[in-house]
Amino acid sequence: MISRLIFRTYLTTRSGSGLSERIHFQDDSGKAISPWHDIPVRPTKYSSFANAVFEISKHNIKKLEMATKEKLNPIKPDTRKNKKTGETEIRYYGRFPLFNYGFIPQTWENSFEGDMKYSKYHGDGDPIDVVEIGSKAIEPGSVHEVKILGAMCLIDQGEADWKIICVSKEDEICWNTNSFEDINRSFPGKLDAIRFWFEKIKTFDGKPENFFEGLIETPEVAVEIIEAGHKHWERLRAGEIKEASYWLGDK
């Protein structure tokens, strides 16, 4: 599969099946890259868009995620222990997601520090998530420029897990959708349905409900949250934050 961004092309290859399934990334020269560390956070410094790597297509219950601990950070199936057998199995969502799901590269939600400006909770230790609300399913491993529309702060088991609400630049609704107000006018109830999905989804695994601490309705503030996550990622890669479990690139 080939994904094109401004000035760059990214290619992906699939290998394995079942628990061993992996999606690996290459740049346009064929060099193996990390989708987390080697794709820029935004197409240009002053862009109102961000780059997004997609892991899960809308209406697909198979849970895929970027492997933060594996070399080159491929996308892989999320796993859990079967409660009856104790065997490792692929995790599936209890409900179909109403959106395409992925993350913003070169960001990190700091699991050691809270950002008191927007949330008093520590981060979940992953890149910042994107929730893409466009009309089409996006294939796992795709890289898209997305227009930033706003953000929601999900509190998941006591950790801040920001959701950047966005729409792909390639989607037909992109140029007429600029804010939460536009979403509510064109797609009544969509944001409420997304909130409900995230609040309830962990209950299918016997866990407590999540809840949202805040709602950022302006793209400008959502961009600030992304930039803060980028600074935390820079500190992580520079070794200022000691977290040995991540693959952060060959030094």
Number of C-alpha atoms within 10 A of each C-alpha: 12 15 17 14 13 9 7 12 14 23 21 22 13 15 9 10 10 10 13 9 15 23 19 20 25 19 19 14 10 11 10 16 21 24 29 27 19 16 21 18 23 21 19 12 10 7 11 16 23 24 24 31 26 27 24 24 25 20 13 17 15 18 17 26 21 26 21 19 13 15 14 23 24 24 26 25 23 16 16 13 12 12 8 6 7 9 10 12 14 16 17 17 14 15 13 15 21 19 24 26 26 28 26 28 27 25 26 26 28 25 17 13 12 16 16 9 7 15 18 13 20 19 25 20 17 20 26 24 24 26 26 28 24 22 15 15 17 21 15 21 30 21 28 22 24 27 26 30 27 22 26 21 20 22 23 19 14 13 21 26 24 30 23 27 27 28 28 26 17 14 13 13 16 17 12 10 19 18 17 20 14 13 18 13 11 13 12 12 12 16 16 10 13 16 16 15 17 19 18 16 19 17 13 12 11 8 11 14 16 21 17 17 15 14 15 19 16 16 22 13 16 22 20 11 23 27 16 17 26 23 17 22 24 17 15 18 19 11 12 10 15 12 14 9 9 17 18 22 14 6 4
